[in-house]
């Protein structure tokens, strides 16, 4: 039997290490948590017994669990926390209802005091009693409104209705204030800021969704350019945080639009600093959106926005903001460089990161210093994959290890996990060029540790990235072994990645992962008896070809076609007819006609030899 092809694996302009930065908010997507299982978890914590003693029945708690809606992506532990908080709020409402208030008793007491004043011939005192009581009743009415509205906010939280919660908050604010535009009272802005901070810090989506609704109320009632700019910026920030954690792009698209409207209200001449801030915020939303779209237009816009901001945010005028913009620019350049296999852009990204490190020293800002180094490490990995030798990859590993000295699992678990994925990617690429397996084994260990924090429900994009890199490390290990265990693990890891990296959500990452998945299936199918794995590999290669686009280098499509032809040859060798073998020749001929001039010499020699072998076999079978 012929050996499988050893066509060099091209990086395809994709570095799957990801960027490290502050990630906030909560993941929105499918909710697979079973209400009964969530209630059982509360029972194990003793909360169910407390609730039932207070009169909150099990069926009510199940109903609360079912309000964790399907468009909210919550891992099991987070769903338990959300339900636990909902039960606590419900118990507060029940307890307050049981205690009750009795305004009639207050009125009766006042009348009794007034009567005594009259009996004492103290008519002025009687009037004062009534006036004081009326004032207290008015204040009490306002207090009652506050109590009821605060309870209403809690109920809307249980209902998970952000628009209604925002309406209740606005009504709450005007109980003690007369205002024709409540959304522009300082208390309203404070509520918005508190909710956004709460959602970011605790990883909850509902506070962020309410913050977005409050921002929309500010947008609707803004009177001038300054107010509109501020309101749209608030809306954009909430939507960006929510959208960055979703697998879709709708929120990010809305965030981009909000920031564009904010920027339209701010002229560079009137407020250059605020104009630069608006440019950076727009760039962040464009970059998050562009990373998920098949073309690079959004990423190019993000780069332009960052460069515009840096014209005003110079190191001399605003060093902190200048460093932030440099880091953001570096990440956008890295993504562009990966997409187009453009080493010049990647080197430019390295320059931006090194400039940011001039301000973000470890002594001055250790977390920012580590974050910039993590992103620098990602970029060095991408460059190292495109260069001969191992120097860049070794530098990347060293930089990422330094970053992890500050980005610890205890202090910043998400950033730690994302950086561990980057380290796993660097180790995987380095291990692929070394003769031993130590680096690859370490890559597998590191990536599996990262997945302890990066659960699918909490961080689906990063979870998929970790599985894709894990699959590649396992594939490389399996390729050097005689058995199939590692290859089967690689196939499983790629399958997991493709559950989240779908063609609709992230077409660029989906295509490259689909091809790697096909590689693992093809090698596994070659080692196993039967044809099922080879047939699945062929389907995966065809799917990858169908999903490739004109912006990718032609050599990427050529590589897929060469592999497809070889897998068809392997399958045809196991079958009795000649259909698969003829298809193999046809694929290679089409590939050679379209891109043959771009092939490395070893590809041309290999395909010619394989083609001749297949043609001879077709002739032999046809003359039997």
Number of C-alpha atoms within 10 A of each C-alpha: 7 9 9 15 16 9 15 10 11 13 15 19 23 21 25 24 27 23 24 23 20 12 16 24 29 29 27 25 19 13 18 14 19 14 20 15 14 23 22 16 19 20 15 11 11 11 16 21 16 12 21 14 9 14 13 17 13 16 11 15 24 18 11 21 25 17 17 20 16 14 12 21 27 30 18 19 13 17 21 21 16 19 25 22 14 21 22 13 16 20 18 14 16 15 12 12 10 9 8 8 11 8 11 9 10 13 15 11 12 18 16 10 16 20 15 15 18 14 11 11 11 14 15 11 16 21 14 14 17 17 12 13 18 14 12 14 16 12 13 14 14 15 15 15 16 19 13 15 21 17 18 19 20 19 18 18 20 21 16 20 15 21 18 18 28 24 18 19 22 21 16 22 20 18 16 13 11 10 12 10 15 20 25 17 17 11 15 20 19 11 18 25 18 15 22 26 18 19 24 21 13 13 21 23 26 23 26 30 26 27 31 27 21 29 26 20 21 25 23 14 16 19 11 9 15 13 17 22 24 22 28 26 25 26 27 30 25 31 25 28 26 28 25 24 28 25 21 17 20 12 21 28 19 17 30 25 18 25 29 19 19 28 25 14 17 21 13 14 8 9 11 16 18 18 23 27 21 25 24 27 27 28 30 29 29 27 29 22 25 25 21 23 20 23 18 18 13 23 26 18 17 29 23 17 23 29 20 17 27 23 12 19 25 15 17 8 11 13 16 16 22 24 26 22 30 26 29 28 26 30 31 30 27 32 28 28 24 22 21 16 21 17 20 13 21 26 19 17 28 24 16 22 29 19 18 27 23 12 19 24 15 14 8 10 12 16 22 24 23 28 26 33 28 34 30 30 32 32 35 25 31 31 26 22 23 17 13 10 13 17 12 22 28 18 16 30 23 15 21 26 19 16 28 21 13 18 27 16 16 8 10 13 16 24 26 25 28 27 33 29 34 34 30 31 34 34 25 29 25 24 23 18 15 13 9 12 17 12 21 27 17 17 29 25 14 22 29 19 16 28 20 11 18 26 17 20 23 25 23 23 24 27 25 27 29 33 25 33 29 30 30 28 30 25 29 21 21 21 16 12 12 9 13 17 12 22 28 18 17 29 23 18 22 29 19 19 29 22 13 20 28 17 20 15 18 22 21 25 24 24 25 23 28 27 24 25 28 30 26 29 26 32 22 25 23 20 16 14 10 13 17 13 21 24 18 16 28 23 15 23 26 18 16 26 21 11 16 21 16 9 11 17 15 16 18 17 20 21 22 25 23 23 25 27 28 26 29 24 26 25 23 22 18 13 14 9 13 20 13 21 25 19 16 27 21 14 18 23 18 14 19 19 9 13 14 17 11 13 15 11 10 11 17 14 12 14 20 15 11 19 22 12 12 22 16 12 16 19 11 11 12 10 6 5
